[in-house]
Amino acid sequence: MTTDRIAQIIRSLRTLSRGGEKDPFSPLSIRSVLLSVQDISIHNFRSFDIRLEIPDEKKDLTVLGREVQLGQVMLNLISNAFDAVK
């Protein structure tokens, strides 16, 4: 549904828009962070007919870090990749 998608995008934006430097380190799923970033950036990719693929759950990695900061790094990398491919 459209409203569910909008709600997910808003949650992702809220998560990634705060600083996060004081958050404690915790185990993070790389896939989960990428899915949040995908919610924000998928429209740009689709508008240029570029596929953005996230690894399936079987290939997920867990790292120790801060979700907000890792998400911001991933968003920057994906944005740079989009610009390069576009």
C-alpha positions, 0 to 999 in steps of 0.5 A, spaced: 500 500 500 502 507 498 500 509 505 505 503 508 510 505 503 510 512 505 510 510 513 516 506 511 520 512 508 518 517 513 521 512 519 527 511 514 528 518 514 527 519 521 533 514 523 538 517 518 537 524 519 539 524 526 546 525 528 547 518 532 554 519 534 552 518 542 549 512 540 552 505 543 555 500 538 550 494 537 550 489 532 547 491 526 544 487 520 547 490 513 541 488 510 537 491 514 541 498 514 541 497 506 533 496 506 532 503 510 537 506 505 533 503 499 526 506 501 529 513 501 533 512 494 529 507 490 525 512 486 531 516 483 533 509 481 527 507 478 526 514 474 532 512 470 531 505 470 536 502 474 536 496 478 538 497 486 539 490 488 539 488 496 543 481 498 538 476 500 537 474 507 542 468 506 548 473 505 547 478 510 552 480 515 552 483 522 557 488 524 558 492 530 556 499 529 552 505 530 545 504 525 545 511 524 552 513 522 552 506 518 546 508 514 548 515 512 555 512 510 551 507 506 546 512 503 552 516 501 555 510 497 549 509 494 548 516 492 555 516 489 553 509 485 547 512 482 550 518 480 556 514 477 551 510 473 546 515 471 
